[in-house]
Amino acid sequence: MAIFVDSGNVKEIQKFMRMGILRGVTTNPTILLKDGVKGGEKEIRKRTLEIAEIINPYPLSVEVTTNEKDEMIEQAREFSSWADNIVVKITIHGPNGELHNLEVIHTLEERYNVRINVTAMMSAQQCFLAALAGATFVSLFGGRVNNMGYNCIDEIKKARKLIDEFKLKAKIIVGSTREVLNVVEWLNAGAHIVTAAPALLDGMIVHPYTKETVQQFLMDAEKAKEAVKKPALIKEIPVGYSSQRKDIVPTKA
Ligand code: E4P
C-alpha cells in the first residue's frame, strides 16, 4: 500500500518527499494547467523532468494530450523516453466512448514496454478490462464515483478481488480524493495506492486536539524553564527527609 500525491506543484511534492511519506506522483492535463504548466509539450516536458528527478525512483504519471490512435502511441513512447520512472496515463476510452484506447494500451505495454496507467475509470469492470489489457496501474476516480451516487468502496473491493483472482499485475490507484478520510478508507477497502490532493495530506497530519496538546506541552516547558531561572521560589526541603512523608523516618542515616 502506498500514498501518491495528485499534483504538479513542485514545492508541494518536495515538501512531502522531505517528510518521507510519498511513493509516487500523478498528474493530468487539468492538474498541470492549474499548477501553471501552459504552452504545450515543451512545458509538460520541463515540469515532468523536474518532478521525475525529485521523486526518482518513484513513478510519475503523465497523461497523453490526444485521443488519436497513432498520436497516443507516439506521444506515450516519447513521454516514457524522458525518464525511467515515467508512467503514461491513457483514458479507458475516448471522449465519445471510442474503443481503440484499450488496443493502444495493450500495444504500448506489450510491444513497446511502456508502463501505462489507465485513467478516468468509474467502475470495477473498467478496471478489470484495463488490467486484462496489461496495464501497470488502473486508476479509479473514487470521488467522482461517489458524486454520481455510488459508493466507490464497493468498486474498489470488486476490482481488487478480480485482479487478485486473475493474478494480474495491475495496481489499483484510487484518486479524485474529496475528503481527508478517503485515503485510509480506500486503502483499507483494497486500493494498492491512493493518490491524494496535497491539501488532504496536510489535513491527515493536523488534528485540532493534537494542536491543543502541543500548545500545552510548549507552555509547560516554558513554565519549567522559568521555574529553574527563579530557584528562590522553590521551597527547600530539609536534607534527610522524604518530601512525601515528612512525618516519618529519615531517608538517609
Ligand atoms: C488521478 O490520477 C486523477 O488525476 C485525479 O485524482 C482526478 O481527480 P478529480 O476528480 O479531482 O479531477
Boltz pocket constraint, residues with backbone or C-beta under 6 A from the ligand:
constraints:
  - pocket:
      binder: B
      contacts: [[A, 6], [A, 26], [A, 27], [A, 28], [A, 30], [A, 31], [A, 119], [A, 139], [A, 141], [A, 143], [A, 144], [A, 174], [A, 175], [A, 176], [A, 177], [A, 195]]
      max_distance: 6.0
